[in-house]
Amino acid sequence: MITISGNDYVKYMTEKVVTYMDSSKEQRKAAKEKENREQAVYSNRWFGVLPFAVKMLRKKAQ
């Protein structure tokens, strides 16, 4: 597990907040939409792995 000091965490969060505040509303909206699209693809990947895992378990059981 990675541990960081309190000062490093505050610095990181401050940079994130400043970056967020400096971006325009359109940029924030586009970033949020992009994140939502990527999450949907990621969940589809899991359903793609599940049938493959079942197939491998059946093959191993034989």
C-alpha positions in Angstrom: 0.0 0.0 0.0 1.3 3.4 -0.9 1.3 6.0 1.8 1.8 9.7 1.3 2.3 12.4 3.8 -0.5 14.8 4.7 1.4 17.7 3.0 1.7 15.8 -0.2 -2.0 14.9 -0.2 -3.0 18.5 0.4 -0.7 19.7 -2.4 -2.2 17.1 -4.8 -5.8 18.0 -3.9 -5.0 21.7 -4.2 -3.6 21.2 -7.7 -6.7 19.2 -8.7 -9.1 21.9 -7.4 -7.2 24.7 -9.1 -7.1 22.7 -12.4 -10.8 22.1 -12.1 -11.6 25.8 -11.3 -9.4 27.0 -14.2 -11.1 24.8 -16.8 -14.2 26.1 -18.6 -17.7 24.7 -18.1 -17.6 23.0 -21.6 -14.2 21.3 -20.8 -15.6 20.0 -17.5 -18.7 18.7 -19.2 -16.7 17.0 -22.0 -14.4 15.4 -19.5 -17.3 14.1 -17.5 -18.9 12.6 -20.6 -15.6 11.0 -21.7 -15.3 9.4 -18.2 -18.9 8.0 -18.5 -18.2 6.5 -21.9 -15.0 4.9 -20.6 -16.8 3.4 -17.7 -19.4 1.8 -20.0 -16.6 0.2 -22.1 -14.9 -1.1 -19.0 -18.1 -2.8 -17.7 -18.5 -4.4 -21.2 -15.0 -5.8 -20.9 -16.0 -7.7 -17.7 -19.0 -9.3 -19.5 -16.6 -10.3 -22.2 -14.3 -12.0 -19.7 -17.0 -13.9 -17.9 -18.0 -16.3 -20.7 -14.3 -16.9 -21.4 -13.7 -17.8 -17.7 -16.7 -20.2 -17.7 -15.4 -21.9 -20.9 -11.9 -22.3 -19.3 -13.4 -23.8 -16.1 -15.5 -26.3 -18.1 -12.4 -27.3 -20.1 -10.3 -27.7 -17.0 -13.1 -29.9 -15.4 -13.1 -32.3 -18.3 
